[in-house]
Amino acid sequence: MRIEIDNPSRPDVFALLKEHLRNMHELSPPESVHALDIVGLETPDITFWTVRDGETLLGCGALKELSPEHGEVKSMRTPEKLRRHGAGRAVLTQIITEARIRGYRRLSLETGSTEAFLPARRLYESVGFQYCEPFADYRLDPTSVFMCLVL
């Protein structure tokens, strides 16, 4: 597996992110979808990575700087047919490593509260994320959970 900073507009990445947005809208009401589109991922406060095996895209993830001490995990996604091969854990490890290098004290994320998001929540729990209150501009929402990792 190779993890590298990448361009969200790259055709295969764009297709994966389009799948991600479509799926988030299938699983959550519109006001509870916090996934970023391509434009949102190309801002200077976001670093975006992909995970590949050769030319095969296995997943992606991003780190958004909320403040000099606080980052947010964004756009974690693996293609449905390629899940359970370690790509999600690999990119999450990269994000955590980068957050530590940057000197962040806290890394936070928002994910869904329904059964469909259970594998994601288990992944985050397995690396030490704990449930917390909403952060940044998020508000309490029955279809969202908030998690953080103290670094």
C-alpha positions in Angstrom: 0.0 0.0 0.0 1.2 3.5 -0.9 -0.2 6.6 0.9 0.4 10.0 -0.7 -0.9 13.5 -0.8 -3.2 13.6 -3.8 -5.5 15.7 -5.9 -9.2 15.2 -5.1 -10.0 16.1 -8.8 -8.1 13.1 -10.1 -10.7 11.1 -12.1 -10.7 7.9 -9.9 -10.6 9.9 -6.7 -13.4 12.2 -8.0 -15.5 9.1 -8.6 -14.8 7.7 -5.1 -15.7 11.1 -3.5 -18.9 11.3 -5.7 -19.8 7.8 -4.4 -19.1 9.0 -0.8 -21.4 12.0 -1.2 -24.1 10.0 -2.8 -23.9 7.4 0.0 -24.0 10.0 2.7 -27.1 11.5 1.3 -28.7 8.0 1.1 -27.9 7.4 4.8 -28.5 10.8 6.4 -30.9 13.8 6.0 -29.4 16.7 4.0 -28.9 18.9 7.0 -26.8 16.1 8.6 -24.4 15.5 5.7 -21.1 17.1 6.5 -19.0 15.4 3.8 -17.0 17.8 1.7 -17.3 18.1 -2.1 -14.2 18.5 -4.3 -14.2 22.3 -3.9 -14.3 21.9 -0.1 -11.4 19.5 -0.2 -9.2 21.8 -2.2 -8.9 24.6 0.4 -5.6 25.5 1.9 -6.6 24.3 5.4 -7.0 20.7 4.1 -4.4 18.0 3.3 -5.9 15.1 1.3 -4.3 11.6 1.0 -5.1 8.6 -1.1 -4.1 4.9 -0.5 -3.2 2.8 -3.5 -2.1 -0.6 -4.3 -0.3 0.0 -7.6 -2.8 2.0 -9.6 -5.8 0.7 -7.7 -7.4 3.3 -5.5 -8.1 1.7 -2.1 -9.3 4.8 -0.2 -8.8 8.4 0.9 -8.9 10.7 3.9 -8.2 14.3 4.8 -7.0 16.4 7.6 -8.5 19.8 8.1 -6.8 22.3 10.4 -9.4 23.9 12.7 -6.8 25.8 14.8 -3.0 25.5 15.4 -3.8 22.9 18.1 -6.9 21.1 16.7 -7.5 19.1 13.5 -10.5 17.3 12.0 -10.6 14.0 10.1 -12.6 14.4 6.9 -13.5 12.4 3.8 -12.5 8.9 5.1 -13.7 6.5 2.4 -12.9 3.2 0.9 -14.7 1.8 -2.2 -17.4 -0.6 -1.0 -15.9 -3.5 -3.0 -12.4 -3.0 -1.6 -13.2 -2.7 2.1 -11.6 -4.7 4.9 -8.1 -4.7 3.4 -6.6 -2.1 5.9 -6.7 1.0 3.7 -9.0 2.9 6.1 -6.7 2.1 9.0 -3.7 3.1 6.9 -4.9 6.5 5.9 -6.3 7.2 9.4 -2.8 6.3 10.8 -1.3 8.8 8.3 -3.7 11.5 9.5 -2.9 10.9 13.1 0.8 10.9 12.4 0.5 14.2 10.5 -1.6 15.7 13.3 1.1 14.9 15.8 3.9 16.3 13.5 1.9 19.5 13.3 1.7 19.7 17.1 -2.1 19.3 17.3 -3.3 18.5 20.8 -6.6 17.2 19.6 -8.0 15.4 16.6 -11.8 15.3 16.1 -14.4 13.9 13.7 -18.1 13.6 13.0 -19.6 10.4 11.7 -23.0 8.9 11.6 -24.9 7.4 14.5 -26.8 4.7 12.6 -25.9 1.1 12.1 -24.4 1.8 8.7 -21.6 3.8 10.3 -20.8 1.1 13.0 -17.7 -0.1 11.1 -16.3 3.4 10.9 -17.0 4.0 14.6 -15.3 0.8 15.5 -12.2 1.8 13.5 -12.0 5.1 15.2 -12.5 3.5 18.7 -9.7 1.0 17.9 -7.1 3.8 17.6 -8.3 5.6 20.7 -11.0 8.0 19.6 -13.6 8.6 22.3 -17.1 10.1 22.1 -17.3 13.8 22.8 -19.6 16.8 22.4 -19.9 18.7 19.1 -16.9 20.7 18.2 -16.2 23.7 15.8 -19.5 24.6 14.1 -21.3 21.3 14.6 -24.4 21.1 16.7 -26.1 18.2 18.5 -27.8 16.0 15.9 -29.4 12.6 16.4 -27.9 11.3 13.2 -24.3 12.3 14.1 -21.8 11.3 16.7 -18.6 13.2 17.6 -15.4 11.7 18.5 -12.0 13.0 19.6 -8.5 11.8 20.2 -6.2 13.6 22.6 -2.7 13.6 21.1 
